[in-house]
């Protein structure tokens, strides 16, 4: 008998019995579907394991699930976040304005969602919860529910950590080697990259904390009362942060015990493909190129010259191309290109005939292609996409094309490089093995640590003491000030004593005056 396995089963069963049937409130008010795609499998798994989960989101379940209760936010907002990007607006200032508009809309939607009748019912309820789960992406206006229900708090991030997440968890965030979310840097930066990375880090934190104190705090006082604590104080009592990252892809960095990487939380075992897709892939003599710009970017809005560049390039390749395309037809579609409005991406990537994934570099798709061990041609657009593709390029499992440099020649060069050089596929398989080599799956890791917080009724013991230090104490400025004062005092004493000694030993003896 394998006593190690038996011991693990007994320990797991004992731990599960201690948290059986916990009441959990999960708050996911952000409208972006890609974010909820990370959290949904997790809360469903909690329900499957016997916990009673109440989920507030814009995406209620279509069919009832045991132990899973929806609080729907559908219809709660009049201004919708930019959930789908028009590629006609990808140039310069227009994209910047689109992103700024989306950022500012969060504050309006925050007030609208808190005023929504379903949220008001929750706000006025007297129910008790054993755990509150929230997202860290610009949704802090729902943090006062943690204070209201006096429950332990687990936060989640659908991507790598934002700069302000490090502050609330007391985690080191040195911009000399830790790239800031939204930049295109790796962990190995030259002087100019370190300079701009540091500026980006400081700017992100300043803007976030300024808007949090000035705008968001006023909204939450309106709904939760004037005695509600500062959001920064509530957030610093976070017991655990689950992050959709992994050191192999998102680079090693120091993490306090309260931060746990669960990259690939949304991954499930690949399923059998629909017959038409399976036949299309199986019959591809030279393999298949899979092309998708994700759920947020509308590929059909590609400017005609860029769309034609792809089509002309693909028409010269012997491979078949499977392209996620939102319309029923594609102008100038070659015979070797098949389009579809929706495709089971992870299942396709795991088909042995898929040779290359052409993608914008969204994190979920990047994780899926790493799992499948498929080389990439990345066309990063915004947010964390440049950073994701930079990691793929650094690992030499893919190449990158700048959006403004899209042309038939550049596309052919990039795709042929990845297709013809075996090292790209070998490196992709190597990274896949590293990414999946863990003591527990991402889901089991997330469940274990969440139940850990429930078992101990919080996890304040995971929080570092830095959370109780003033900024000047953390930077040791008070210690440096005392050292500097001591050094100055010693130099002053040395100067005064030396001056007196010199004066004493160099002074000429005075002659005695003759007595009259």
C-alpha positions as CSV (number, residue, x, y, z in Angstrom):
1,X,0.0,0.0,0.0
2,X,1.2,3.5,-0.8
3,X,1.1,5.1,2.6
4,X,2.0,8.5,1.2
5,X,-1.0,8.5,-1.0
6,X,-3.2,7.2,1.8
7,X,-1.9,9.9,4.1
8,X,-2.6,12.6,1.5
9,X,-6.2,11.4,1.0
10,X,-6.8,11.3,4.7
11,X,-5.4,14.8,5.2
12,X,-7.4,16.2,2.2
13,X,-10.6,14.6,3.5
14,X,-10.0,16.0,7.0
15,X,-9.3,19.5,5.7
16,X,-12.4,19.3,3.5
17,X,-14.6,18.3,6.5
18,X,-13.4,21.4,8.4
19,X,-14.8,23.8,5.7
20,X,-17.8,21.8,4.5
21,X,-20.7,24.0,3.4
22,X,-19.0,27.4,3.8
23,X,-21.2,30.4,2.7
24,X,-19.2,32.4,0.1
25,X,-20.0,35.7,-1.5
26,X,-18.1,36.3,-4.8
27,X,-18.3,39.9,-6.2
28,X,-17.3,40.3,-9.9
29,X,-18.8,43.5,-11.1
30,X,-16.5,44.2,-14.0
31,X,-18.3,43.8,-17.4
32,X,-15.4,42.2,-19.3
33,X,-16.3,38.6,-20.1
34,X,-12.7,37.5,-20.4
35,X,-12.2,38.4,-16.7
36,X,-15.2,36.3,-15.7
37,X,-13.9,33.4,-17.8
38,X,-11.1,33.1,-15.2
39,X,-13.3,33.3,-12.1
40,X,-16.3,31.2,-13.3
41,X,-14.6,27.8,-13.2
42,X,-13.2,28.5,-9.8
43,X,-16.6,29.5,-8.1
44,X,-18.3,26.6,-9.9
45,X,-15.7,24.2,-8.4
46,X,-16.3,25.7,-5.0
47,X,-20.0,24.9,-5.4
48,X,-19.2,21.4,-6.7
49,X,-17.1,20.8,-3.5
50,X,-20.1,21.5,-1.3
51,X,-19.7,25.2,-0.6
52,X,-22.7,27.5,-1.0
53,X,-21.6,30.2,-3.4
54,X,-23.5,33.5,-4.1
55,X,-22.0,35.1,-7.3
56,X,-22.6,38.8,-8.2
57,X,-21.8,39.3,-11.9
58,X,-23.1,40.4,-15.4
59,X,-23.0,36.7,-16.5
60,X,-25.7,34.7,-14.6
61,X,-25.8,31.0,-15.3
62,X,-28.2,29.9,-18.1
63,X,-29.0,26.7,-16.2
64,X,-29.3,26.3,-12.4
65,X,-26.3,24.8,-10.7
66,X,-26.5,23.2,-7.2
67,X,-25.0,25.4,-4.4
68,X,-24.6,28.3,-6.9
69,X,-26.8,31.4,-6.6
70,X,-26.7,34.3,-9.0
71,X,-27.1,38.0,-8.2
72,X,-27.5,39.4,-11.7
73,X,-26.1,42.8,-12.7
74,X,-27.7,42.5,-16.2
75,X,-29.4,45.9,-16.9
76,X,-27.6,47.7,-14.1
77,X,-25.5,50.0,-16.2
78,X,-26.2,52.4,-19.1
79,X,-22.5,53.0,-20.1
80,X,-20.8,49.8,-21.2
81,X,-17.1,49.2,-20.9
82,X,-15.3,48.6,-24.1
83,X,-15.6,44.9,-24.2
84,X,-14.9,44.6,-27.9
85,X,-12.2,46.7,-29.7
86,X,-12.7,48.1,-33.2
87,X,-9.4,47.7,-35.1
88,X,-10.2,50.8,-37.0
89,X,-9.4,52.6,-33.8
90,X,-6.1,51.0,-33.1
91,X,-3.9,54.0,-34.2
92,X,-2.3,56.4,-31.9
93,X,-4.6,58.9,-30.1
94,X,-7.8,57.2,-30.9
95,X,-6.9,54.0,-29.0
96,X,-5.6,56.2,-26.1
97,X,-8.9,58.1,-26.0
98,X,-10.9,54.8,-26.1
99,X,-8.9,53.4,-23.1
100,X,-9.3,56.7,-21.1
101,X,-13.0,56.7,-21.8
102,X,-13.3,53.1,-20.6
103,X,-11.3,54.0,-17.4
104,X,-13.5,57.0,-16.6
105,X,-16.7,54.9,-17.2
106,X,-15.8,52.7,-14.3
107,X,-16.6,55.4,-11.8
108,X,-20.0,56.1,-13.4
109,X,-20.9,52.4,-13.6
110,X,-19.7,51.9,-10.0
111,X,-22.5,54.2,-8.7
112,X,-25.0,52.7,-11.1
113,X,-24.3,49.1,-10.0
114,X,-24.4,50.0,-6.3
115,X,-27.8,51.6,-6.9
116,X,-29.1,48.6,-8.7
117,X,-32.0,46.9,-6.9
118,X,-30.3,43.5,-6.7
119,X,-27.2,45.1,-5.1
120,X,-29.4,47.1,-2.7
121,X,-31.1,44.0,-1.5
122,X,-27.7,42.5,-0.7
123,X,-26.6,45.7,0.9
124,X,-29.6,45.7,3.2
125,X,-29.6,42.0,4.0
126,X,-28.6,40.6,7.3
127,X,-27.2,37.3,6.0
128,X,-23.8,36.0,7.1
129,X,-20.9,34.9,4.9
130,X,-17.8,32.8,5.8
131,X,-15.8,34.4,3.0
132,X,-15.9,37.3,0.5
133,X,-14.1,37.0,-2.9
134,X,-13.5,40.1,-5.0
135,X,-11.6,41.1,-8.1
136,X,-8.7,43.6,-8.0
137,X,-9.4,45.3,-11.3
138,X,-10.9,48.8,-10.7
139,X,-13.8,47.3,-8.8
140,X,-12.9,48.5,-5.3
141,X,-16.2,50.2,-4.8
142,X,-17.5,46.8,-3.8
143,X,-14.8,46.3,-1.1
144,X,-17.1,47.8,1.7
145,X,-19.1,44.5,1.5
146,X,-16.0,42.9,3.2
147,X,-16.4,45.5,6.0
148,X,-20.2,45.0,6.2
149,X,-20.2,41.3,6.5
150,X,-17.1,41.1,8.7
151,X,-15.8,38.1,6.7
152,X,-12.3,36.9,5.6
153,X,-11.4,38.3,2.2
154,X,-9.8,36.6,-0.8
155,X,-9.0,38.7,-3.8
156,X,-8.4,37.5,-7.4
157,X,-6.6,38.9,-10.4
158,X,-7.4,37.6,-13.9
159,X,-3.9,38.7,-15.1
160,X,-0.6,39.5,-13.5
161,X,-0.6,41.8,-10.5
162,X,-1.3,45.5,-10.9
163,X,1.1,47.9,-9.1
164,X,-1.5,48.8,-6.5
165,X,-2.1,45.1,-5.7
166,X,1.5,44.9,-4.4
167,X,0.9,47.8,-2.1
168,X,-2.2,46.3,-0.5
169,X,-0.4,42.9,0.0
170,X,2.9,44.3,1.2
171,X,4.7,42.7,-1.7
172,X,8.0,43.9,-3.1
173,X,7.6,45.8,-6.3
174,X,11.0,46.9,-7.5
175,X,10.7,48.4,-11.0
176,X,14.4,47.8,-11.7
177,X,13.6,44.2,-12.7
178,X,9.8,43.7,-12.3
179,X,8.0,45.0,-15.4
180,X,4.9,47.1,-14.8
181,X,1.6,45.9,-16.1
182,X,0.9,47.5,-19.5
183,X,4.5,48.0,-20.5
184,X,6.4,45.9,-23.1
185,X,9.4,45.2,-20.9
186,X,10.9,41.9,-19.7
187,X,12.7,41.4,-16.3
188,X,16.0,42.3,-18.0
189,X,15.9,46.0,-18.8
190,X,18.4,48.5,-20.0
191,X,18.6,52.0,-18.4
192,X,16.0,53.6,-20.6
193,X,13.6,50.7,-20.0
194,X,14.1,50.8,-16.3
195,X,13.6,54.6,-16.3
196,X,10.2,54.4,-18.1
197,X,9.2,51.3,-16.1
198,X,9.8,53.2,-12.9
199,X,7.8,56.2,-14.2
200,X,4.9,53.9,-15.3
201,X,4.9,52.1,-11.9
202,X,4.7,55.4,-10.0
203,X,2.1,56.9,-12.3
204,X,-0.2,53.9,-12.1
205,X,-0.1,53.9,-8.3
206,X,-0.6,57.7,-8.1
207,X,-3.5,57.7,-10.5
208,X,-5.2,54.7,-8.8
209,X,-4.8,56.0,-5.3
210,X,-5.9,59.5,-6.3
211,X,-9.1,58.4,-8.0
212,X,-9.8,55.9,-5.2
213,X,-9.7,58.6,-2.5
214,X,-11.3,61.4,-4.4
215,X,-13.9,59.6,-6.6
216,X,-14.6,56.1,-5.4
217,X,-14.6,57.0,-1.7
218,X,-17.4,59.5,-2.3
219,X,-19.6,56.8,-4.1
220,X,-19.2,54.3,-1.3
221,X,-20.1,56.8,1.4
222,X,-23.3,57.5,-0.5
223,X,-24.2,53.8,-0.3
224,X,-22.5,52.4,2.8
225,X,-22.6,55.5,5.1
226,X,-20.1,58.0,6.3
227,X,-18.5,55.6,8.8
228,X,-17.2,53.3,6.1
229,X,-13.4,52.9,6.4
230,X,-11.0,54.1,3.7
231,X,-10.8,51.6,0.8
232,X,-7.0,51.5,1.3
233,X,-7.6,50.3,4.9
234,X,-10.1,47.6,3.8
235,X,-7.8,46.4,1.0
236,X,-4.8,46.0,3.4
237,X,-6.8,43.4,5.3
238,X,-6.9,41.1,2.3
239,X,-6.1,37.6,3.5
240,X,-5.2,36.1,0.2
241,X,-4.6,37.1,-3.4
242,X,-4.9,34.5,-6.2
243,X,-3.1,35.6,-9.3
244,X,-3.5,34.2,-12.8
245,X,0.2,34.1,-13.5
246,X,3.1,31.6,-13.4
247,X,6.8,32.3,-13.0
248,X,7.7,30.3,-16.1
249,X,5.7,32.6,-18.4
250,X,5.4,35.8,-16.4
251,X,8.9,35.7,-15.0
252,X,10.2,35.0,-11.4
253,X,9.6,37.7,-8.8
254,X,9.4,37.7,-5.0
255,X,5.9,36.9,-3.5
256,X,4.8,37.2,0.1
257,X,2.9,34.0,1.4
258,X,-0.4,35.7,1.0
259,X,0.0,35.8,-2.8
260,X,-0.5,32.5,-4.7
261,X,0.1,32.0,-8.4
262,X,-2.7,30.0,-10.0
263,X,-1.9,30.6,-13.7
264,X,-4.2,28.5,-16.0
265,X,-7.1,28.5,-13.6
266,X,-9.5,28.4,-16.5
267,X,-7.9,25.4,-18.2
268,X,-9.9,22.2,-18.5
269,X,-9.0,19.0,-20.3
270,X,-9.4,19.4,-24.1
271,X,-12.7,18.0,-25.5
272,X,-13.4,16.2,-28.8
273,X,-13.8,18.6,-31.7
274,X,-17.0,18.9,-33.7
275,X,-16.8,16.6,-36.7
276,X,-16.5,19.3,-39.3
277,X,-13.6,20.9,-37.5
278,X,-11.9,17.6,-36.7
279,X,-12.1,16.6,-40.4
280,X,-10.8,19.9,-41.5
281,X,-7.7,19.6,-39.2
282,X,-7.2,15.9,-39.8
283,X,-7.2,16.3,-43.6
284,X,-4.6,19.2,-43.5
285,X,-1.6,17.5,-45.2
286,X,0.8,20.4,-44.3
287,X,-0.9,21.3,-41.0
288,X,-3.1,24.2,-39.9
289,X,-2.5,27.8,-38.9
290,X,-5.0,28.9,-36.3
291,X,-5.7,32.7,-36.3
292,X,-7.7,34.4,-33.5
293,X,-7.7,37.9,-32.0
294,X,-9.6,36.8,-29.0
295,X,-13.1,37.8,-27.7
296,X,-12.4,41.6,-27.2
297,X,-10.9,42.5,-30.6
298,X,-13.2,42.3,-33.7
299,X,-11.1,40.8,-36.4
300,X,-13.8,41.8,-39.0
301,X,-12.9,45.5,-38.3
302,X,-9.4,45.0,-39.7
303,X,-8.6,47.8,-42.2
304,X,-8.9,46.3,-45.7
305,X,-5.2,46.7,-46.5
306,X,-4.2,44.7,-43.4
307,X,-6.9,42.1,-44.0
308,X,-5.7,41.7,-47.6
309,X,-2.1,41.4,-46.4
310,X,-3.1,38.4,-44.3
311,X,-5.2,36.8,-47.1
312,X,-2.4,37.3,-49.7
313,X,0.2,35.8,-47.3
314,X,-2.0,32.8,-46.4
315,X,-2.8,32.1,-50.0
316,X,0.9,31.5,-50.7
317,X,1.3,29.0,-47.8
318,X,0.5,25.2,-48.2
319,X,-1.1,25.1,-44.7
320,X,-4.8,25.4,-44.1
321,X,-5.9,28.4,-42.1
322,X,-8.6,28.4,-39.5
323,X,-9.6,32.1,-38.7
324,X,-12.0,33.3,-36.1
325,X,-14.1,35.9,-38.0
326,X,-17.2,37.6,-36.7
327,X,-19.0,37.9,-40.1
328,X,-20.7,35.4,-42.3
329,X,-18.4,36.2,-45.3
330,X,-14.8,37.5,-45.8
331,X,-14.0,39.5,-48.9
332,X,-11.2,37.8,-51.0
333,X,-11.2,34.6,-48.9
334,X,-8.7,32.1,-50.4
335,X,-9.5,28.4,-50.7
336,X,-7.2,27.4,-47.9
337,X,-8.9,29.7,-45.4
338,X,-11.9,28.6,-43.3
339,X,-13.7,31.2,-41.1
340,X,-16.0,30.7,-38.2
341,X,-17.7,33.1,-35.7
342,X,-16.8,31.0,-32.7
343,X,-14.2,28.3,-32.3
344,X,-13.3,26.0,-29.4
345,X,-9.8,27.5,-29.1
346,X,-8.2,25.2,-26.5
347,X,-9.5,22.1,-28.1
348,X,-8.1,23.3,-31.5
349,X,-4.7,24.2,-30.1
350,X,-4.3,20.7,-28.7
351,X,-4.9,19.1,-32.1
352,X,-1.6,17.6,-33.3
353,X,-2.0,19.2,-36.8
354,X,-2.0,22.8,-35.5
355,X,1.4,24.2,-36.4
356,X,1.2,27.9,-35.5
357,X,-1.1,30.2,-33.4
358,X,-1.5,33.7,-34.8
359,X,-2.8,35.8,-31.9
360,X,-3.0,39.3,-30.3
361,X,-1.4,37.9,-27.2
362,X,-4.2,38.0,-24.7
363,X,-3.3,36.2,-21.5
364,X,-5.8,33.5,-21.6
365,X,-5.0,32.5,-25.2
366,X,-1.3,32.8,-24.4
367,X,-1.7,30.4,-21.5
368,X,-3.7,28.0,-23.6
369,X,-1.0,27.9,-26.4
370,X,1.7,27.4,-23.7
371,X,-0.3,24.5,-22.3
372,X,-0.7,23.0,-25.8
373,X,3.0,23.6,-26.7
374,X,2.2,25.5,-30.0
375,X,4.5,28.2,-31.4
376,X,3.1,31.7,-31.8
377,X,3.1,34.7,-34.1
378,X,2.1,37.5,-31.9
379,X,0.5,40.9,-32.9
380,X,0.1,42.6,-29.5
381,X,-2.3,45.6,-29.3
382,X,-2.7,47.0,-25.8
383,X,-2.8,46.2,-22.0
384,X,-0.8,43.1,-21.0
385,X,-0.5,41.8,-24.6
386,X,2.9,43.3,-25.4
387,X,4.3,41.9,-22.2
388,X,2.8,38.4,-22.9
389,X,4.2,38.3,-26.4
390,X,7.6,39.6,-25.2
391,X,7.8,36.6,-22.9
392,X,7.0,34.3,-25.8
393,X,9.7,35.9,-27.9
394,X,12.2,35.8,-25.1
395,X,11.5,32.0,-24.6
396,X,12.1,31.7,-28.4
397,X,8.8,29.9,-29.0
398,X,7.4,32.6,-31.2
399,X,8.0,35.9,-33.0
400,X,6.2,39.3,-32.9
401,X,4.8,41.6,-35.6
402,X,4.0,45.3,-34.8
403,X,0.4,46.1,-35.8
404,X,1.5,49.1,-37.9
405,X,4.1,46.9,-39.7
406,X,1.5,44.3,-40.9
407,X,2.2,43.5,-44.6
408,X,2.2,40.5,-46.8
409,X,6.0,40.2,-46.6
410,X,6.2,40.6,-42.8
411,X,3.5,38.0,-42.2
412,X,5.1,35.5,-44.6
413,X,8.5,36.0,-43.0
414,X,7.1,35.6,-39.4
415,X,5.0,32.5,-40.2
416,X,7.6,30.8,-42.2
417,X,10.3,31.5,-39.5
418,X,8.2,29.7,-36.9
419,X,7.1,26.9,-39.3
420,X,10.5,26.1,-40.8
421,X,12.7,26.4,-37.7
422,X,12.2,23.3,-35.5
423,X,13.6,25.0,-32.4
424,X,10.4,27.1,-32.0
425,X,8.2,24.0,-31.6
426,X,10.8,22.4,-29.4
427,X,10.9,25.5,-27.1
428,X,7.1,25.6,-27.0
429,X,7.0,22.0,-25.8
430,X,9.7,22.7,-23.3
431,X,7.8,25.7,-21.8
432,X,4.6,23.6,-21.8
433,X,6.4,21.0,-19.6
434,X,7.7,23.6,-17.2
435,X,4.3,25.4,-17.0
436,X,2.5,22.2,-16.1
437,X,5.1,20.7,-13.8
438,X,3.5,21.6,-10.4
439,X,2.7,19.7,-7.2
440,X,-1.0,20.5,-7.7
441,X,-3.1,21.9,-10.5
442,X,-4.0,25.6,-10.6
443,X,-7.5,24.7,-9.6
444,X,-6.5,22.5,-6.6
445,X,-4.0,25.1,-5.5
446,X,-6.7,27.9,-5.6
447,X,-9.2,25.7,-3.7
448,X,-6.7,24.6,-1.1
449,X,-5.6,28.2,-0.2
450,X,-9.2,29.4,-0.3
451,X,-10.3,26.7,2.1
452,X,-7.2,27.4,4.2
453,X,-8.5,31.0,4.8
454,X,-11.9,29.6,5.7
455,X,-10.5,27.0,8.1
456,X,-8.5,29.6,10.0
457,X,-11.3,32.2,9.8
458,X,-8.9,34.6,8.0
459,X,-5.1,34.6,7.4
460,X,-3.7,37.7,9.0
461,X,-0.6,35.6,9.8
462,X,0.2,35.7,6.1
463,X,0.4,39.5,6.0
464,X,3.9,41.0,6.3
465,X,4.6,43.8,8.9
466,X,5.2,46.3,6.1
467,X,1.5,46.9,6.0
468,X,1.8,48.6,9.3
469,X,4.8,50.7,8.5
470,X,4.7,54.3,7.2
471,X,6.4,54.9,3.9
472,X,9.4,56.6,5.4
473,X,9.8,53.6,7.8
474,X,9.7,51.1,5.0
475,X,12.4,53.1,3.1
476,X,14.4,53.4,6.3
477,X,14.5,57.2,5.9
478,X,14.1,57.6,9.7
479,X,17.1,55.3,10.3
480,X,19.1,57.1,7.6
481,X,18.2,60.4,9.1
482,X,19.5,59.3,12.5
483,X,22.7,57.9,10.9
484,X,23.1,61.1,9.0
485,X,22.6,63.2,12.1
486,X,25.1,61.1,14.0
487,X,27.7,61.4,11.2
488,X,27.1,65.2,11.1
489,X,27.4,65.4,14.9
490,X,30.7,63.5,14.9
491,X,32.1,65.6,12.1
492,X,31.1,68.8,13.9
493,X,32.6,67.6,17.2
494,X,35.8,66.6,15.4
495,X,35.9,69.9,13.6
496,X,35.3,71.9,16.9
497,X,37.9,69.9,18.9
498,X,40.4,70.0,16.1
499,X,40.0,73.7,15.7
500,X,40.5,74.3,19.4
501,X,43.6,72.1,19.5
502,X,45.1,73.8,16.5
503,X,44.4,77.2,18.0
504,X,45.9,76.1,21.4
505,X,49.1,74.7,20.0
506,X,49.7,77.3,17.4
507,X,49.0,80.4,19.5
508,X,52.2,82.5,20.2
509,X,53.1,82.9,23.9
510,X,52.4,86.5,25.0
511,X,55.4,88.5,26.4
512,X,55.1,89.7,30.0
513,X,55.0,93.5,30.1
514,X,57.7,95.2,32.2
515,X,56.6,96.6,35.5
516,X,57.0,100.2,35.8
